[in-house]
Structures are given as C-alpha cells and as structure tokens.
C-alpha cells in the first residue's frame, strides 16, 4: 500500500467518519423493526419471488458462466428485458450487474465532447463518478431546481438527476424537469430512479410514471423495491445497441446470474399486480404516519412521501448516539454523516417497508419519546 493511502487510512481510523460493516444474521430475534433495509415492498422474502429464483437455479445453475456477449446471456435475461420495455414504455432495455455499473457505463459511453452535462447537486456517487470519468464539461445545479439552467441548456447537452434521492427521500423537481424538457426537447434527459421504481406511480413505474416520455435514458435497480439485485437501462434501440457494442462496464462483466433475472421478473409481476398496488398504498400510509409523528414532536426532518424518511440533527455525535441507542433496543437504523451527506445535515435515515404495520410505527415513536426523555437529547 502506498504511503499516502496509509496516511489517509490512519486519519480515517482516528475520525468519526470511519465506516464499519454490520454482519446480520438470516433471523435476528433481537430485532423489533429493521429500518436499515431498502427492501421497500418486502419482496426479498416473497414466496413467489423465492420460488422463481430456486426453480431457475435448478434449471440454469447459480451462475451465468460468462460475460453477456460470450456465454452469459440466456432466456431469463431476454424475458426480463422484454418485460421492462413493455412496462416502462421504452423500445429497448439492458441488464447490468449493479446500478453503479449502469450509471457509470451510460455516462462513460454515451456522452461526447460536443455537449455539457448538467446534474442535480445531490446525485448519487455513481452518477458523479460516471460524469467525472466521461471527462465532459459539467455543472451541478441547485438541488431539485433544474429550471435554474434553462437559459444555458443546449440541444447536445445532458440533464442528469434522480427520481427519488436516496438520502433525502424527495424528488428531483418533476414539474420543473417537465418544463425544462419541453423547452429543450433535443437535450438528453437521464433519470436514475433506483428508489422510485416499483414504489411510486401507476403499476410502480416510478417517480416520473406520468412523464415517461420525457426520459431518454432511465436507469433503475433490482436491489431496492424488487428485493433482488442488479440493475437495468431503458432507452431507444440505438442507445441500447451502443451500450452493447461499446460499454466496458457491460462487455467486460460477468452477466447477471439467470436465477437473479428470474427473481427480478417474478418481483415485477408482483409489482404490477393488485398485491403490488396494495403494498404501495400501505407504504404511502406508513410514510404519511411517520412524517406526522415527526411533525408532532417538532423534529427537524425533510418532507418526503416516500419510504425514505430522515430525522435531522445539529451534531454528528447526537445522531450517532441516538441511532446506536435505538439499534440496541431492536430498532435498526444508521446515522448518516459527512461525507455521505453535507456536514451541517447529519441524520438518521429510516427506510420503511410494506411489511411494517401502523402499530410498529406508533410503538417506535413511543420508544423514541422515552429515549429522548431519559437522555434529554433534544
């Protein structure tokens, strides 16, 4: 290891920013409610999804055996891509091993030096890395305020944003994005809807379910609401063909295992069904209840109607302490601090899922009240 990296690691170990993994068990009897998972619809444990995974594993084995352009592409992948196209009203789709690979691959491959990239200030690290690696000129606009670039946007430019932001739970300013795209229809509009897809809109089509025609390139993940793993890109035929031919993140990666693709297909079936609609409706009610409970207590938070809920604190130390105490009581949650979020906005992030009940939320806030009373934390 080079000396400069050793020094950085030493400094990180001595700081409050040191990251640590938590190894969870399959069944944790001490857990009352788990607010740490992104399994918004509880599909990682859904009987039908698990069965499709198992059946496909028995048929295909557990691995894809190669890259998608060699031995790795099979009927399970083809079926899932076709289903995504029909669902999201796009001509073509392509599967990736992860959302990070999909985002960096799209921006590395499809952007060119004739245009400029405009990105929301709070876009995900994968989008930031993709933009930087593309070596294109770029500018970051104020969060959820895309109209601030209206006078600068040119036909060859890209607009890059998220449907739902993972640390705030809010959207990218959909009304403004619609107006901006209408003003400059030839600009390329890229949306990463990792946290909106499956959860929001008709049939779970995401944060822009009513404006899918505005999106030129959509990326999404199967690791959140689908409860599985991997990711996809939806776009026109030429765009997807360009990724197949030139995207290094796609060409030189082992393809998604067939059972994973089969499970994602099963999850999509649930998402589009009445069961999926009921899960989304219940989840929306839980989010509304959670927001109301924070408001009643006068707690600092970010307004969100999504499963991502945030409790803001004035100091990292308080956020870490409260999160630790809640976790010790069986309510799993994590403090999110700089550099993942701005220094002045440390928080506890809560991810709701449709398997939770209203009583779980009420019970949780009763525990919070007792905790705050005993600690005099706020």
N, C-alpha and C positions, 0 to 999 in steps of 0.2 A: 504494500500500500504506500502511495506517495505521502511525503511528509505533510503536504498541505491538507490532504484529506484526513490524516491522523489528527491534525490540529483542530480541524472542523468538528471531527467526532468527539474529541476531548471537550471542546466548548459546548457541544450539544448535550453531552452527558452531564455537564455541570449546570445546565439551564433547565427551566421549566418546560422547554419545548421538546424534551426527549420523548420520542414516541415508543410506546410499548404495546405489544400484541396481547390479546386475551384469548387463551385457548378454551373454547367452550366444549361442553360435552353434548352428546346427542340428546340426552334428557337431563335437565338440571332441576332437581326437586326444590332447590332453594329459590328459584326464580318465580316471582309473583307475576310480573308483567315485563316483557322484553321490549324496550323502546329503542333498541340499538340496531335492529334489522331493517333492511329495505324491502322485505317480503310483504309488500303492501296488501296484496289480496290473499295471502296465506297459501299460495299455490305451490310452494316448495314441498308441502306435505299433502297436497291434494291427491286423493286416491287415484283419480283418472290420469293425472299427470305422471305420478309414480309408476302406474301400470304401463303407460306408453313407453316410459324410459326402460323399464325392465323387459318388456316384450322386444323392443328394438335391440337391446343389449344381447338378448338371446339369439336374435336373428343376425346382427351385424358384428357382434363383439363390442367391447367397450371403447375402442379407439378407431379413428378414421384411417389410420395406416399411412397417411402421407399428406402432402400439400394438395389443395383442391385441383390443381392443374395436372397432377400425376394420378395417384390412386385415391385421393381423399374425398372426392365428390360423389354422392350417391343419391338415390331416390328420396331419402329423407330430407336432404338439403334442398333438392329441387322442389319437393312438395311445399316445404316451409316458405321458400322464396315466392312461389306462386300464390300462396295464401296471403302473404304480406302485401303483394301487389294489389290483389283484389280488395283487401281490407282497407288499405291506405290510398287507394285510387291513384297508384303510380304504375308506369309501364314496366319497371324492372326493379329487382332487389338483389342484394348480395350479402352473404353472411360473413361475419368476421369473428375472430376468436375472442375479442373484447371490445368494449366501447372505446377504450383508449386507442386501440389499433385502428378502429374505424375512423375516428376523428382525425388522428394524425395522418392516416393514409389518404383520406379525402383531400385534406389541405395540402399535403405534400405533392399529390399527383395532379390535382385538377386546377389549382390556381396558376396564374402565369404573370410575368413581369409587366404586362400591359395594364394591369389593374391594381387596385388597392383594396386591402381587407379592413373592414370596419367591424369591430367586435364589442359587445357589451363588456363593460369594465369587470364584471364578476363571472365571466365564463369559466368553465372548468379547466383544470390544468391540462387536460388532453388537447383541448382546443388551443390553448396558449402555446403549448409545445408544437402543435401542428403548424400554427401561424409562424412561429419563430423558425422552424425547420424549413418552411417553404421559402424563406428569405425574401418574402414580398414586403412591400411597404404596408404598414398597418397603423391604425389609430383605434384607440379604445374610447368609446363614448360613455356618457354617464349612465349608470345602471337603469334599465327599463325606460330610457329616454332616447330611442332611436331617431326621433324627428330632429334632434339636435344636429344631425349630419345631413339633413335634407338638401341643403344648398351645395353640398360637396359631392354627393353621390353621383357617379358616372355609370354608363351602361356596362362597362367592363369590370366594375367593382363587385366585391362580395360583402354581404351583410351576414355576420355570424353571431348567433345567440342561442339561448336555451329556451325550451318550452316552460319548464319549471326549474328554478335554481335550487341546487341541492342543499345549500347552507341557509337559505332564506325562506324557501318554500313559496316564493312569489313567482309571477310570470315575467316574460321579457317585454312587457308593454305591447300586448297584442294589437290593440286599436291603433297605436302609433305605427307598428310594423306594417299593418294593413295599408295605412295611408301612405307610408313611405314606399312600399312596393308598387302601389298604384301610381305614384308619381314617377317612379323609375322602373318600369316593368322588365327592362332588359338586364338589370343588376341581378346577380345570383344570390338567392336567399337560402342560407343553410341554417337549419334548426336541429340542435341536439335535444331530443325530447325524452331523454333517459328516464326522468322522474315523472313525466306526464303520461307517457304511453301506457295504455292498459288501465289507467286510473281515472282520467278525465275524458269528458266528451262522449258523444254517442258511440256506442259499441267500444268505448275505451280508446278511441282513436287519438287521444292526446289533447294537449293544451290548445292546439290550433285545429281541432276537429272540424270546425265550421269554416276554416280557411285553408284547407289542404292544398288547394290550387295555387296558393301563394308560395308554397315551399318548393324550391327547385331541388334541394338535396336535404333529405331527412335522415338523421341517424338516431338509433334507439338501441336499447339494451334489453336482453332477456334476463338480466340479473336482478331486476327490481320487481315490478309487478308480475312478471312472468314466473318468477321464482326459480329460474333455471340458471343460465349463464350464457355468455357470448353476446353478439350484437349484430346489427344489420344496417345497411344503407339502402334507401329507396330513392330512385331518381328516374330520368328518362333512359331510353335504351342506350344511347351513345355514351352517356355518362357512366353507366354501369359497365359497358364494354371497355371504356378507357381504364377503369379500375382493374378489370380482369387482365388487361394487357400490360399495364404499367405500374400498378400499385405494389410496391415492395412489401408492404405490411400484409397484403393478401397473397401474393405469389409465393413468398418465402416462409409462410407459416403453415404448420400442420392444420388441416381443416378441423372444424368443429366435429367432435365425435357424433356419429349417427344417433345414438340414444339421446344426446343432448338436443339435437334438432327435432327428434320425435317428441320429446317432452315439451319443447317450446311450442310445437304445433298443437299439442294437447292443451297447453295453457291458453293458447289463442282461442281455441274452441270454447273454453270456459269463459274467457273474457268477453266473447261476442254473444254469449248465451244469456238467458234470463238470470241464471245464477250469477254471472259476472255483473250484470246490471244491479242486482240486489246488493252485491258486495260493494260496488262503488257508491251506491246510495247510503249504505250503512257507514262506510268510511267517511263520507262527506258529513254525516251527522256527528260522528265522533270528532272530526276536526272542528266543527262548529262548537261542540261542547267544550273542547279543550281551550279554544280561544275565549269562550265565555268565562271559564274558570280563571284564566289568567287575568282577564279584564276585571273581574270581580275583586281580585286581590291587588289590583293596581300594579301588576308586574310589567316590566318592560319586555316587549315582545315585538315580533314582526307580523303584521297582518297576513294571514295565509288561510286559504280554504282547502289546502291540500294536506296530505298525510304528514308533511314535514312541518313541525311546529318548533319554535325557538323561544327560549327564555334567556333574555339578555342580562348581563351583569356588568358592574363597573370595574371589576378586577378579575384577572385570571385565577387568582388564589381562591376567591369566593366561588367561582364557577366550578373549579376542580373539587373543592371541599364538598359542596352541595351534591355534585354528581357522585362523588365517592360514597357519601353517606346514604344517598338514595339506592345506589347499587348494593351496598351492604345490607339494605333492608329488603332486597329482592326486586327492586325496580331498576332494571339495567338501562343505563344511559351514559353518555360520554360528554365530557366538556370539550368544546371545540375552541381552540385558541389560535393565536398568530403562530405560523404564517398561513394557516388554512383560512382564517377569517381576519379582517382588519384588527390591528392591535387594540383599538378602542371599542371593539364589539365582541368580547368573549361571550360564550353562550353555552347552554346545554341544548342539544338537538334531540328532539323526540320524533321517532318515526312510528306512526300509528299503522295498524293493520286491521283488516276486516274481521279477524278472529277475536279481536277485543270486543268487550261489551261496555255499554254505558256505565255499568256498575264498576268496572275496572278503573275507568277514568275518575269517577267520583271517589272511589277508595284511594286512588293515588293522591288526589289533592287533599284528602283528609290527612294522609301521612305527611304531605308537604307542610300543611299547617302546623302539625305537631313538631315537625323538624325545625321550622322557622321560629316557632315559639321557644323551643329549647335552646336554639343556637343564637337567637337574636341576629340572624344573618342579614335581614333587610329591614 
